[in-house]
Amino acid sequence: MAIEVRIPTILRSYTGGAKVVEGAGDTLADLLADLDSRHAGLRARLVTEAGALHRFVNVYVNDEDVRFLGALDAKLNDGDSVTILPAVAGGAFGFAAAAAIAQHGAAVAARSAVAAR
């Protein structure tokens, strides 16, 4: 079963920069476990330790919010499209996202400087 998953920019460091990845699973929880086996650490950015979706993450299956489809129990079918989006708001996540982007940019700049030598 192939399911297309669109990855937001902030999480692409887990997918090697890929905007779209494929995964498999009968439910969203199964899909996230499969993705984590291929892209270590991704699931932890989306699911709390208590086993629920982080509230600052929006996930859509075929453009429908999973909150109305059963959250992590949302059923998936072959050919479905899953979109992961960070919630658009201020607060701690906005600061964490900005820090992660700045850190990533600094790491890329450092690698470029070393390569240029």
TORPA-277251 format. One line per field, with one value per residue (C-alpha): residue in one letter; x, y, z. Coordinates in steps of 0.1 Angstrom, whole numbers, m for minus. Example, Ala and Ser with C-alpha at 12.3 -4.5 7.8 and 13.67 -1.06 7.14 Angstrom:
<recs>
residuo = A;S;
c1 = 123;137;
c2 = m45;m11;
c3 = 78;71;
</recs>
This chain:
<recs>
residuo = M;A;I;E;V;R;I;P;T;I;L;R;S;Y;T;G;G;A;K;V;V;E;G;A;G;D;T;L;A;D;L;L;A;D;L;D;S;R;H;A;G;L;R;A;R;L;V;T;E;A;G;A;L;H;R;F;V;N;V;Y;V;N;D;E;D;V;R;F;L;G;A;L;D;A;K;L;N;D;G;D;S;V;T;I;L;P;A;V;A;G;G;A;F;G;F;A;A;A;A;A;I;A;Q;H;G;A;A;V;A;A;R;S;A;V;A;A;R;
c1 = 0;16;5;20;30;38;64;66;99;105;105;124;157;142;135;169;152;124;92;72;78;59;48;24;m2;m38;m42;m24;m6;7;18;37;54;64;77;97;114;125;131;141;128;99;72;84;79;43;31;33;47;11;4;m17;m10;8;m17;5;5;m23;m26;m49;m59;m71;m76;m97;m85;m77;m93;m126;m115;m103;m69;m42;m69;m79;m82;m60;m62;m38;m33;m43;m25;m14;m3;15;14;26;m1;1;4;28;40;66;64;70;101;112;107;127;155;155;157;185;204;200;210;242;251;247;268;295;296;297;326;345;339;351;385;
c2 = 0;33;65;98;121;158;170;206;225;224;186;179;175;141;131;142;173;154;173;141;106;74;52;24;17;9;38;71;56;27;52;73;42;32;66;67;34;51;86;82;109;121;104;120;155;147;125;132;108;101;89;117;141;173;201;223;198;196;164;160;128;137;173;163;171;139;153;146;112;96;112;85;59;75;48;50;34;28;60;83;116;128;163;174;211;229;250;287;306;323;310;284;264;295;302;265;265;297;283;251;270;292;262;244;274;278;241;245;276;259;229;253;272;240;227;260;257;
c3 = 0;m11;6;m5;25;20;44;56;53;90;90;58;77;88;52;37;22;4;1;m5;8;5;34;42;69;75;99;104;135;113;86;111;126;90;82;115;104;72;86;122;146;124;145;177;162;154;183;220;246;256;220;206;178;190;190;169;141;115;95;65;47;12;24;54;89;108;139;123;109;142;146;148;142;109;82;52;17;m11;m30;m2;2;36;43;74;83;114;129;120;152;175;207;217;185;164;184;182;144;140;162;142;109;121;134;102;82;103;98;60;60;80;57;27;43;49;14;m1;15;
</recs>
